[in-house]
């Protein structure tokens, strides 16, 4: 909860108002040095910019600088193979 309060304390004066659950998810990820995997990257933009939160979109292919151990599932290719 301390990290969530810190996030609110930094973002609110800047006019950035992420959702309560997004702040809790981001705070948990930052506290435990985890990655947030979402298709709603814009929900975490303030935390990404001001706290270096690692946010990845599961719908996009990983860029070259990201981990090679990430496997991208392409739903459209899977449907075509059926």
Secondary structure, DSSP 8 states (H G I E B T S, - for coil): -HHHHHHHHHHGGGT----HHHHHHHHHHHHTT--EE-S-GGGGHHHHHHH---EE-TTS---TTS-TT-----HHHHHHH-
